[in-house]
Every structure is written in structure tokens, then in C-alpha cells.
Amino acid sequence: MLSDAYLRKMKDNGTVISTEGDLAQVKVSCFQACDECSAHSLCIGPAKTKGQLLVKNPLNASPGDKVRIEVPEQNYTRALIIIFGGLLTAALVGMGVGYLFSGLTPLSLQQSSILGFFLGIGLITLGLFRYFRTINKIKMYPRIIAISKKGD
């Protein structure tokens, strides 16, 4: 069972400031200090306006509505594992492939391994960029999960 503190980090209350398309800007009423907030890195604007998030708006909340938002911390953790695991795997596989094919190139063993390392890193970086740019973008945004009070 999840603790109340963990659930507070995942969900928060706020007020919709503005909407544009399927996104809304929400002023978050934090349960804890901003430095400890799970959405701290997502806050937009200058430091004085921290506590404003750009969120998905699947419920079509309007400005002034009091809403409940969910910050997908689990998705961020998964994304970090994918990024660092992918980079590490690509580096090792690239070095191994460079080593195996060193006899087919005029390069030395070390040069082939280094070339394989950088090719592996480069290819996985392009793949990860494409993945996070298209497929995973929807999962990374915080989203409105409930409208608790309609604004005026």
C-alpha cells in the first residue's frame, strides 16, 4: 500500500490560469516546499512565478476551475532508466562491434572500438530523441484528472 506522502507527491491541487488547445496552465497549490515538490522541474516561468505547470487537459477545464493534477513520476523514472540503460548498452555493443570488425577495416583495434563506441552512442541518441519526441511525449506531461470546483 502506498503511503499518504507518496500519493501527495504524485497528485496535487491547483487552479487553471489559461488554456490553449489540449493544454492548460495550472497554478499549483503545493503541499510541501517547492524544492521537495515532485513537479519542481516542470514549473514554468521565472523563479518568482514557480508553481505554474503546463498540463494536459483531457477534461476541458476552463480558467478559474479548481482541478486535481497527477504528476507522472513513475514515467520519469522509467524514462531515466531507458535513457541511461540505452546509452550504456549502445556504448558497450558499439565497442564490441568495433572490436569484432577491426580486422575488416584499416583501423587499429583501439580505433575501431572507439569508432564503434561513438557510432553506437550516436545511433541510440537519435533513436531516443525520436522516441521521446513522438511516442513518449504524451506520457510525460502532468495531466488534469478531476475538476473539483468549476470557476465563475
LUMSEKE-119105 format. One record per residue: y, z, x of N, C-alpha, C, O in turn; residue number from 0. Coordinates in steps of 0.1 Angstrom, whole numbers. Last residue first. Example, Ala and Ser with C-alpha at 12.3 -4.5 7.8 and 13.67 -1.06 7.14 Angstrom:
[site [-22,71,128],[-11,71,137],[0,79,129],[11,80,134],1];
[site [-57,78,132],[-45,78,123],[-33,78,132],[-33,85,142],0];
***
This chain:
[site [306,-121,-159],[315,-125,-170],[318,-140,-170],[325,-145,-178],151];
[site [271,-120,-150],[285,-118,-148],[293,-123,-160],[288,-129,-169],150];
[site [241,-104,-160],[249,-116,-160],[264,-112,-158],[269,-102,-164],149];
[site [220,-86,-140],[231,-85,-149],[239,-98,-148],[244,-101,-137],148];
[site [197,-94,-125],[197,-81,-132],[208,-79,-142],[207,-72,-152],147];
[site [177,-120,-119],[191,-117,-123],[191,-104,-131],[186,-104,-142],146];
[site [155,-124,-92],[158,-119,-105],[173,-118,-107],[180,-115,-98],145];
[site [153,-137,-68],[140,-135,-75],[143,-129,-89],[134,-129,-98],144];
[site [168,-159,-46],[170,-150,-57],[157,-149,-65],[151,-159,-69],143];
[site [157,-159,-11],[158,-165,-25],[161,-155,-35],[157,-143,-34],142];
[site [162,-170,23],[160,-159,13],[162,-165,-1],[168,-176,-2],141];
[site [145,-197,38],[156,-192,31],[153,-180,23],[142,-179,16],140];
[site [119,-206,46],[127,-197,55],[139,-191,48],[144,-180,53],139];
[site [107,-224,30],[101,-211,31],[110,-201,38],[108,-189,37],138];
[site [121,-248,34],[121,-242,21],[117,-227,21],[122,-219,14],137];
[site [115,-255,60],[128,-251,57],[129,-244,43],[137,-234,42],136];
[site [90,-265,67],[91,-250,66],[105,-246,62],[107,-234,59],135];
[site [93,-294,66],[82,-286,58],[86,-272,56],[85,-267,45],134];
[site [118,-299,82],[113,-305,69],[104,-296,61],[108,-291,51],133];
[site [123,-284,105],[134,-291,98],[130,-296,84],[139,-296,75],132];
[site [99,-275,114],[108,-265,108],[120,-272,101],[126,-266,92],131];
[site [87,-300,121],[80,-291,112],[90,-281,105],[91,-280,93],130];
[site [105,-310,140],[102,-317,128],[96,-308,117],[100,-309,106],129];
[site [102,-290,160],[115,-293,154],[114,-300,140],[120,-297,131],128];
[site [75,-292,166],[80,-280,160],[94,-282,153],[96,-277,142],127];
[site [76,-318,178],[67,-315,166],[72,-303,159],[73,-303,146],126];
[site [93,-314,200],[96,-324,189],[88,-322,176],[94,-323,165],125];
[site [78,-295,213],[91,-292,208],[96,-302,198],[101,-298,187],124];
[site [55,-309,220],[54,-298,210],[67,-294,205],[69,-290,193],123];
[site [66,-327,238],[59,-332,226],[58,-321,215],[61,-323,204],122];
[site [75,-309,258],[84,-319,251],[78,-323,238],[85,-324,228],121];
[site [52,-296,267],[63,-289,261],[72,-298,253],[77,-294,242],120];
[site [38,-319,277],[32,-310,266],[43,-302,259],[44,-302,247],119];
[site [55,-327,297],[52,-336,286],[46,-328,274],[50,-331,263],118];
[site [55,-305,314],[67,-309,307],[65,-318,296],[72,-318,286],117];
[site [27,-305,321],[33,-293,316],[46,-297,308],[47,-293,296],116];
[site [24,-330,333],[17,-327,321],[23,-315,314],[24,-315,301],115];
[site [40,-326,356],[44,-336,346],[37,-334,333],[43,-335,322],114];
[site [25,-306,368],[39,-303,364],[43,-313,353],[50,-310,344],113];
[site [2,-320,373],[1,-308,365],[15,-305,360],[17,-301,348],112];
[site [11,-340,390],[5,-344,378],[5,-332,368],[7,-333,356],111];
[site [20,-324,412],[30,-332,405],[24,-336,391],[31,-336,381],110];
[site [-5,-313,421],[6,-305,416],[16,-312,407],[21,-308,397],109];
[site [-19,-337,428],[-24,-328,418],[-13,-319,412],[-13,-317,400],108];
[site [5,-365,432],[-4,-354,437],[-9,-345,425],[-4,-346,414],107];
[site [3,-398,417],[10,-385,419],[0,-375,425],[-12,-377,424],106];
[site [-8,-421,409],[-4,-420,424],[2,-406,427],[6,-404,438],105];
[site [-35,-413,387],[-21,-416,390],[-18,-415,405],[-26,-409,412],104];
[site [-60,-405,384],[-57,-419,378],[-43,-423,381],[-39,-434,379],103];
[site [-62,-380,392],[-69,-390,400],[-66,-404,396],[-67,-413,404],102];
[site [-50,-365,372],[-43,-366,385],[-50,-377,394],[-43,-383,402],101];
[site [-61,-358,348],[-57,-372,351],[-50,-375,364],[-45,-386,366],100];
[site [-65,-331,350],[-76,-339,348],[-73,-354,352],[-82,-361,357],99];
[site [-38,-322,353],[-47,-319,363],[-59,-329,362],[-63,-334,373],98];
[site [-28,-330,328],[-22,-335,340],[-31,-333,352],[-32,-342,360],97];
[site [-44,-313,312],[-45,-328,311],[-39,-335,323],[-45,-344,328],96];
[site [-34,-288,320],[-48,-292,321],[-50,-307,321],[-58,-312,329],95];
[site [-7,-289,313],[-11,-288,327],[-25,-292,329],[-28,-298,339],94];
[site [-11,-292,285],[-4,-303,292],[-7,-302,307],[-9,-312,314],93];
[site [-23,-268,278],[-30,-280,276],[-24,-292,284],[-31,-300,291],92];
[site [-1,-250,285],[-15,-249,292],[-23,-262,290],[-29,-267,300],91];
[site [19,-260,268],[21,-259,283],[8,-258,290],[6,-266,300],90];
[site [8,-257,243],[12,-270,248],[13,-270,263],[10,-280,270],89];
[site [4,-229,242],[-7,-238,241],[-4,-252,247],[-12,-257,254],88];
[site [32,-221,243],[22,-217,253],[10,-226,253],[6,-230,264],87];
[site [42,-234,220],[47,-237,233],[38,-233,244],[36,-240,253],86];
[site [26,-222,199],[26,-236,201],[31,-240,215],[25,-249,222],85];
[site [34,-195,202],[20,-199,204],[19,-214,206],[11,-218,215],84];
[site [61,-197,196],[57,-192,209],[42,-196,212],[39,-199,223],83];
[site [60,-209,169],[68,-214,180],[63,-210,193],[60,-219,201],82];
[site [41,-192,154],[39,-207,156],[47,-212,167],[42,-220,175],81];
[site [54,-168,156],[41,-169,162],[38,-184,164],[32,-188,174],80];
[site [78,-173,143],[78,-170,157],[65,-171,164],[64,-176,175],79];
[site [67,-178,117],[74,-189,124],[75,-186,139],[73,-195,147],78];
[site [57,-153,110],[48,-164,111],[54,-175,119],[48,-182,128],77];
[site [82,-140,109],[72,-135,118],[62,-146,121],[58,-149,132],76];
[site [93,-154,87],[100,-154,101],[90,-150,111],[90,-156,122],75];
[site [76,-147,66],[77,-161,71],[84,-162,85],[80,-171,92],74];
[site [81,-120,64],[68,-124,68],[68,-139,73],[61,-142,82],73];
[site [107,-120,54],[104,-115,67],[91,-120,73],[89,-123,84],72];
[site [124,-134,33],[110,-137,37],[107,-133,51],[105,-142,59],71];
[site [141,-114,11],[142,-120,24],[128,-122,29],[120,-112,30],70];
[site [151,-118,-22],[140,-115,-13],[142,-122,0],[144,-134,0],69];
[site [175,-103,-44],[171,-113,-35],[159,-108,-27],[157,-96,-25],68];
[site [188,-99,-76],[179,-93,-66],[174,-105,-57],[169,-115,-62],67];
[site [222,-99,-87],[209,-105,-85],[201,-97,-76],[206,-89,-68],66];
[site [248,-103,-110],[241,-93,-101],[227,-98,-100],[220,-100,-110],65];
[site [271,-129,-112],[258,-124,-116],[254,-114,-105],[255,-116,-93],64];
[site [294,-141,-100],[295,-128,-108],[282,-122,-112],[282,-110,-115],63];
[site [283,-175,-104],[292,-165,-98],[294,-153,-107],[297,-154,-119],62];
[site [248,-176,-117],[262,-180,-117],[271,-170,-109],[267,-159,-107],61];
[site [216,-188,-110],[225,-177,-111],[239,-182,-110],[241,-192,-103],60];
[site [192,-204,-112],[205,-209,-115],[215,-197,-119],[221,-198,-129],59];
[site [169,-196,-100],[171,-191,-114],[185,-195,-119],[189,-191,-130],58];
[site [168,-205,-74],[159,-212,-84],[162,-207,-98],[157,-214,-107],57];
[site [186,-206,-50],[190,-202,-63],[181,-208,-74],[186,-216,-82],56];
[site [185,-194,-16],[180,-204,-26],[183,-198,-40],[182,-186,-42],55];
[site [215,-183,0],[202,-181,-5],[198,-192,-14],[207,-199,-20],54];
[site [234,-170,24],[232,-182,17],[218,-182,13],[209,-182,22],53];
[site [250,-138,23],[239,-146,26],[239,-159,18],[244,-159,7],52];
[site [271,-113,36],[270,-125,27],[259,-134,32],[259,-138,44],51];
[site [273,-95,55],[267,-90,42],[267,-101,32],[264,-99,20],50];
[site [304,-98,71],[290,-97,72],[285,-91,59],[292,-84,52],49];
[site [331,-103,75],[325,-106,62],[310,-106,62],[303,-112,53],48];
[site [337,-96,101],[343,-88,90],[337,-91,76],[338,-82,67],47];
[site [324,-116,116],[319,-103,116],[324,-94,105],[317,-86,99],46];
[site [325,-147,97],[329,-138,108],[323,-124,106],[319,-121,95],45];
[site [295,-162,82],[309,-159,83],[312,-150,95],[303,-146,102],44];
[site [263,-148,70],[272,-159,74],[286,-154,75],[290,-144,70],43];
[site [232,-134,80],[245,-133,74],[254,-144,79],[253,-148,91],42];
[site [208,-136,92],[211,-146,83],[225,-146,77],[229,-155,71],41];
[site [204,-113,107],[206,-126,115],[209,-137,105],[214,-148,110],40];
[site [200,-94,87],[212,-94,96],[215,-107,102],[226,-111,103],39];
[site [180,-90,70],[187,-102,68],[199,-103,77],[207,-112,76],38];
[site [171,-64,74],[162,-75,77],[169,-88,77],[164,-98,83],37];
[site [194,-41,90],[190,-50,78],[181,-61,83],[183,-67,93],36];
[site [204,-27,110],[190,-25,107],[185,-34,96],[173,-34,93],35];
[site [230,-33,110],[223,-35,122],[208,-34,120],[200,-41,127],34];
[site [240,-24,85],[238,-39,88],[229,-41,100],[222,-51,100],33];
[site [222,4,72],[233,-2,80],[230,-16,84],[218,-20,85],32];
[site [207,-1,39],[209,5,52],[220,-1,60],[226,-11,56],31];
[site [211,-16,16],[205,-2,15],[207,6,28],[207,18,28],30];
[site [239,-37,9],[228,-32,18],[224,-18,15],[232,-9,12],29];
[site [245,-59,-12],[248,-45,-11],[237,-39,-4],[226,-36,-10],28];
[site [257,-91,-3],[246,-82,-4],[251,-68,-3],[259,-65,5],27];
[site [269,-118,-19],[274,-106,-12],[263,-96,-14],[261,-91,-25],26];
[site [257,-151,-16],[255,-138,-23],[261,-127,-13],[258,-127,-1],25];
[site [259,-184,-25],[263,-174,-15],[264,-161,-22],[270,-159,-33],24];
[site [231,-205,-33],[242,-196,-37],[246,-187,-26],[238,-184,-17],23];
[site [217,-238,-39],[220,-227,-30],[231,-218,-36],[240,-223,-44],22];
[site [214,-262,-52],[203,-252,-54],[205,-239,-45],[196,-232,-43],21];
[site [248,-266,-57],[235,-272,-58],[225,-261,-60],[226,-253,-69],20];
[site [264,-238,-50],[265,-252,-47],[251,-258,-47],[243,-255,-38],19];
[site [282,-209,-60],[270,-217,-60],[273,-231,-56],[284,-236,-59],18];
[site [294,-176,-50],[296,-190,-54],[283,-197,-53],[273,-192,-48],17];
[site [286,-149,-52],[300,-152,-50],[303,-167,-54],[313,-169,-61],16];
[site [265,-127,-68],[267,-141,-64],[282,-144,-63],[289,-141,-73],15];
[site [256,-97,-53],[264,-103,-63],[267,-118,-59],[271,-120,-47],14];
[site [225,-79,-48],[238,-85,-44],[245,-91,-56],[240,-91,-67],13];
[site [198,-61,-33],[206,-65,-44],[219,-71,-39],[223,-68,-28],12];
[site [166,-70,-17],[180,-64,-17],[187,-68,-30],[183,-78,-36],11];
[site [135,-68,1],[143,-71,-11],[156,-64,-11],[157,-53,-6],10];
[site [125,-60,25],[121,-73,20],[130,-77,8],[132,-89,6],9];
[site [133,-34,29],[137,-44,39],[134,-58,34],[141,-68,38],8];
[site [122,-21,8],[136,-23,8],[141,-33,18],[150,-40,16],7];
[site [95,-22,16],[99,-30,4],[114,-32,4],[119,-43,0],6];
[site [96,-3,36],[92,-17,39],[97,-26,28],[102,-37,31],5];
[site [103,20,22],[112,15,32],[109,0,36],[118,-7,38],4];
[site [80,23,6],[93,20,0],[103,14,10],[111,5,7],3];
[site [51,8,20],[60,19,18],[73,14,12],[76,2,12],2];
[site [22,-8,5],[35,-9,13],[44,3,10],[45,7,-2],1];
[site [-12,0,8],[0,0,0],[12,0,9],[13,7,19],0];
***
